[in-house]
Amino acid sequence: MEFLLDTTPVPYRPIYLDDTGELFVIVDEIDYAWAVQWRWRPMFSKDRGFSHHKRKAYATRSSRIGGRGGRNVTLFLHKLILQRTGVMPPTARHIIGDHLNGNSLDCRRCNLIWETPSGNRENYNGYAAQQIRMAIIHHAPHRLVPKDRKYKR
């Protein structure tokens, strides 16, 4: 019996956030070598108190600004990847790196955009996923085409 192995290269790689290998973030191949220079840890979002919202994990690392004795800051992997793309935020209000599919551990470039805080709240569970659910529930395929949101890359 002959087994065929799929040798197609995967365009993304995992970076593990814990020692058990259960929690990991995925990044594009182009960002992988850069990102593995540091140890990334999970940081969980605050509990919003709503039953339909669950806490999300984000890949973070700490760094000091100003060397020894400087201020300690938390850096988010998805925001650093957005900065690496060279795409500038469209306005000064676009300060958040948003995950289009709502998965905070999917840090591929195609899944990240700059967003405002209010736009990020609207997309908490993924704008596209929400539109698909609504279209299925209401049997309304026209809901699949967002008219007021522009998620073009």
N, C-alpha and C positions, 0 to 999 in steps of 0.2 A: 504494500500500500504506500502510495506516494503522498506526502504532505506538501502542500503549497504554502509557503510563507509569504505574507505581504511585506515586501521590502520597500514600499512607498515611504519616503521620509515624512515624518510628522512635522508640520510647520510650527509647532509649539513644544515647550518643555516644562516639566513641573519643577517647582522649587518647594521643598518641604519646610513647613513652619513648626513642626514638632518632632520629637525624637521617635515617636511611634510610626510616623509615616502616614497617619490618618488625615492630617490637615495639610493641604498643599495649594499653592497658587500656580496658575499656568501663565506663561509669558511667551512671546514670539521668540523664535530662534535668534533674531537679531539683538534682542535685549538680554538673552540668557547669560552670556559670558560676562556682561557688565554687572548683572544683578547678583550673581553668585559670589561676588567679591565680599559680600557682607552676610551676616547672619540675620535673617528675617524672622520676626516673631509675630504671632497673631495678636491683634487688638480687637476686642469685641465692641460692637456698637452698644450704645445705651439702650436699656429696655424702654420702649416707647409706651408701654402700658396698654397696648392694643393687642387683642388676641390674634388678629390676622397678621401682625408684624412679628417677625422673629429676629433675634439678634444676629447680626452679620459679623463675620470675621474679616479683618483687613490685614494685609502684610505690612508690617512696620519695622523700623529700626530707629535707634537713638543716635544722635550726634551732638557734639558740642559746638556752639558758635563762639568763636574767639579763643579757641584752645583751652588749656587748663584753666579752671576757674570760671570758664565761660558758661553761658546759659545752655542748658540741655534742651534739645528740641526733638520732637517725634516726626519722622519722615515717613510718608506713605508711598509704597511702591507704585501704585497706580498713578499718583500725581507726578512722581519722578519720571515715569515712562512717558506720560503726556508731554512733559517738558523736553524729554529727549527727542520727541518727534519733530520739534521745531515749530509746531503749530501753536500760534499765540492765541490766548483767549480773545474772542471777538469783542468783548467790552470789559471794562474794569469790574463789572458785577459778576462776571464768569470766573469764580475763584475756586470752584470745586471740580474735581475729576469725577465724572459720572460714568457708571457702568451701564451701557445700553440694555443689556439683557437682565439686569438686576442682580447678577451673580458677582458679589464683591471679591471673589477669588479668581475671576477671569480677567486677567490684566493684559490681554492681547490688545494690540493697538487698534484693531478694528472694532473693539468693544468699548473704547474710551473716548469721551468727548469732554470739553469744558462746559460747565453748566453753572447756572445761578443757584443759590440755596433753595429758592422756591421750585425751580425746575428739577432739582435733585430730589426734593421731597415727593414731587409728582411721579417720579420714575423709581420710587423705592423698590418696587417688585419687578421692574422692567417694563418699559412702556410698550414694547412690541408684544410681550407675553400678555399684558393686560388687554390690549386691543384684540388679540386672537381669542382670549377667553370670552370677551364681551360679544364678539361676532358669533361665536359658537352658541352662547347662551341665548342670544336674541335672534339667531338665524338671519344675521344681517352682514353679508360679506362686504358691504360698503364701509363698514367700520374698520376694515383692515388697512385702509389708506388714510393715514392721519392728515388732516387738512391744516391744522394750526401748528403742528410741530415739524421742525425741519431737522431730520437726523441724517443729513447727507455728509459724506466723508470727502 
